[in-house]
């Protein structure tokens, strides 16, 4: 049997980017959650993948969503990440965001990249669901460095290249 804490600590040795996944339902209700489980899945067609704990407050909203947006956070957005990493109510009226052109999902200012997706499929994966989206629009910043999570803490990228 693998101990959950050991499993989490071991996987924490893999650095991940930090994203906030957002959506806006047909009634205009906004949802968002911080994830470190985002990755590309396919180039043709362009698909992305992320996972969400089934116990998350926003789980049902994302299961019902027709689309979503991925906000790839910049290194100075750890406070924003923390807001969406809790079970607390989201202070949408206090946050600077705009609706995504294709999906209407909230896009936060000054992110490294934005990826808009239509929901392709959802798969069960243990205590999480895996959300697969078909990319319909994207935009990357010409500058800016991403927020990284490693070893249980936010980190910054060192500009030194190796290899």
C-alpha positions in Angstrom: 0.0 0.0 0.0 1.3 3.4 -0.9 1.0 6.1 1.8 -0.9 9.1 0.5 1.5 11.6 2.0 4.5 9.9 0.6 2.8 9.7 -2.8 2.0 13.5 -2.7 5.5 14.4 -1.5 7.1 12.3 -4.3 5.0 13.7 -7.0 5.7 17.2 -5.6 9.3 16.8 -6.9 7.9 17.3 -10.4 7.6 21.1 -11.1 4.3 22.1 -12.6 2.9 25.3 -14.0 0.0 26.9 -12.2 -3.3 27.6 -14.0 -6.7 28.8 -13.1 -9.4 27.1 -15.1 -12.5 29.2 -15.5 -16.0 29.0 -17.0 -19.2 30.9 -17.3 -22.5 29.0 -17.4 -25.6 29.9 -19.4 -26.9 32.0 -16.5 -23.7 34.0 -16.3 -22.4 32.4 -13.1 -18.6 32.4 -13.0 -16.5 29.5 -11.7 -12.8 29.0 -11.3 -10.2 26.7 -9.7 -6.5 26.6 -9.4 -4.8 23.5 -10.9 -1.3 22.2 -11.4 -2.6 19.2 -13.3 -2.8 20.8 -16.8 -1.1 19.4 -19.9 -1.3 19.2 -23.6 -2.8 16.0 -24.9 -2.9 16.1 -28.7 -1.7 18.3 -31.5 -4.2 17.0 -34.1 -6.8 17.7 -33.0 -5.6 20.3 -30.5 -6.6 18.9 -27.1 -5.6 19.7 -23.5 -6.2 17.8 -20.3 -6.7 18.8 -16.6 -8.0 17.1 -13.5 -10.3 18.2 -10.7 -11.1 16.6 -7.3 -14.6 15.3 -7.2 -15.0 16.9 -3.8 -14.2 20.4 -5.2 -17.0 23.0 -4.7 -17.0 23.8 -8.4 -16.9 20.1 -9.6 -20.5 20.0 -10.7 -20.2 23.3 -12.5 -17.3 22.0 -14.6 -19.0 18.7 -15.2 -21.9 20.7 -16.7 -19.8 23.2 -18.6 -19.8 23.4 -22.4 -16.5 25.3 -22.4 -13.7 26.6 -20.3 -10.6 28.8 -20.3 -7.1 28.1 -19.0 -5.3 31.1 -17.5 -1.6 30.2 -17.3 -0.4 32.3 -14.4 2.6 34.6 -14.4 5.2 34.4 -11.6 3.7 37.4 -9.7 0.2 35.9 -9.6 0.5 33.6 -6.5 -2.1 35.6 -4.6 -4.6 35.0 -7.4 -3.7 31.3 -7.4 -4.3 31.2 -3.6 -7.8 32.7 -4.0 -8.8 29.9 -6.4 -7.1 27.1 -4.4 -9.5 27.4 -1.5 -13.1 26.4 -0.9 -13.9 30.1 0.0 -16.4 32.1 -2.1 -14.6 33.7 -5.1 -14.5 37.6 -5.0 -15.2 38.0 -8.7 -16.2 41.7 -8.3 -12.8 42.5 -6.8 -10.8 40.7 -9.5 -9.7 42.2 -12.8 -10.9 39.9 -15.6 -12.6 40.1 -19.0 -14.8 37.5 -20.8 -12.9 35.3 -23.3 -14.0 36.1 -26.9 -14.9 32.5 -27.8 -16.2 31.0 -24.6 -17.1 33.9 -22.3 -15.1 32.3 -19.5 -13.1 34.8 -17.3 -9.6 35.7 -18.4 -7.4 37.4 -15.8 -5.1 40.2 -16.7 -1.3 39.7 -17.1 -1.3 35.9 -17.5 1.4 34.2 -19.5 -1.1 32.5 -21.8 -4.8 31.9 -22.4 -6.3 28.8 -23.9 -10.0 28.6 -24.7 -11.6 25.2 -25.1 -14.9 23.5 -25.8 -15.5 20.5 -23.5 -14.6 17.4 -25.5 -15.1 14.7 -22.9 -14.8 13.9 -19.2 -13.3 10.7 -17.8 -13.3 9.3 -14.2 -9.8 8.9 -12.7 -10.1 7.7 -9.1 -11.0 10.6 -6.8 -10.6 13.1 -9.7 -12.3 13.6 -13.0 -10.2 14.2 -16.1 -11.4 17.0 -18.3 -10.4 17.1 -22.0 -10.9 20.2 -24.0 -10.6 21.0 -27.7 -8.7 24.2 -28.1 -10.6 26.8 -30.1 -8.5 29.9 -29.3 -5.2 30.7 -27.7 -2.9 33.6 -27.0 0.6 33.6 -25.5 2.4 36.6 -24.0 5.5 37.7 -25.7 7.2 38.1 -22.3 6.6 37.1 -18.8 7.5 34.1 -16.8 5.2 31.4 -15.5 4.3 30.7 -11.9 5.8 27.3 -10.9 4.8 24.9 -8.1 7.5 22.6 -6.7 8.1 20.9 -3.4 5.0 22.3 -1.9 5.7 26.0 -2.7 5.5 28.5 -5.5 8.8 29.0 -7.4 10.3 31.3 -10.0 12.2 30.1 -13.1 15.9 30.9 -13.2 16.7 32.2 -16.7 19.9 30.1 -16.9 19.6 27.5 -19.7 21.2 24.1 -19.5 21.9 21.5 -22.1 
